[in-house]
Amino acid sequence: MFEHPYLTHQSTTFDQEQIVQAAERRRFLLEHADQIVPRPAGPMTRMLRRVFGRTADAAGRTSAPAAPAASVRTSDRAAGARASKGCEPAVATAP
């Protein structure tokens, strides 16, 4: 019928310990950021890159050329010009 206080206490204590451990882990990683060495990509990561054709790794570094970004900006400006011909005023975007 009623929850025993021991169960609630144990659950709360465990949750608090997990939070403290996570905070300590984050603090340690921030203090030793220069010692962290990324692992080489494993077989699953390499396979997914081949399947999806991505050139970026998990850290967010890209080796793609910057030319496609320029064409995207040009198409955004063209879309903005088309939008300004409509009923609503166009919002200026920074290039």
MOJOLIN-V78383 format. One record per backbone hydrogen bond with DSSP energy under -1.0 kcal/mol. CO is the residue of the C=O (numbers start at 1). NH is the residue of the N-H. If there is no record, write none. Layout:
CO	NH
CO	NH
This chain:
4	8
5	9
6	10
7	11
8	12
9	13
10	14
11	15
12	16
13	17
14	18
15	19
16	20
17	21
18	22
19	23
20	24
21	25
22	26
23	27
24	28
25	29
26	30
27	31
28	32
32	35
42	46
43	47
44	48
45	49
46	50
47	51
48	52
49	53
57	60
61	57
66	70
67	71
68	72
69	73
70	74
71	75
72	76
73	77
74	78
75	79
76	80
77	81
78	82
79	83
80	84
83	86
